[in-house]
């Protein structure tokens, strides 16, 4: 259980970093790809934590 929380935290941090890098390169194609991947990774981490928190 402890390592699962670290994994979700790492996915969230990497997602936010990809979002920040993607914003810098948003006028090019790789920047938009990084924005999309970062957004999906961040949403995945938030949904995983919500499922873990609210599941009974």
BELHUTA-V135675 format. One record per backbone hydrogen bond with DSSP energy under -1.0 kcal/mol. CO is the residue of the C=O (numbers start at 1). NH is the residue of the N-H. If there is no record, write none. Layout:
CO:NH ; CO:NH
This chain:
1:5 ; 2:6 ; 3:7 ; 4:8 ; 5:9 ; 6:10 ; 7:11 ; 8:12 ; 9:13 ; 10:14 ; 11:15 ; 12:16 ; 13:17 ; 14:18 ; 15:19 ; 16:20 ; 17:21 ; 18:22 ; 19:23 ; 20:24 ; 21:25 ; 23:26 ; 25:28 ; 28:32 ; 29:33 ; 30:34 ; 31:35 ; 32:36 ; 33:37 ; 34:38 ; 35:39 ; 36:40 ; 37:41 ; 38:42 ; 39:43 ; 40:44 ; 41:45 ; 42:46 ; 43:47 ; 44:48 ; 45:49 ; 46:50 ; 47:51 ; 48:52 ; 49:53 ; 50:54 ; 51:55
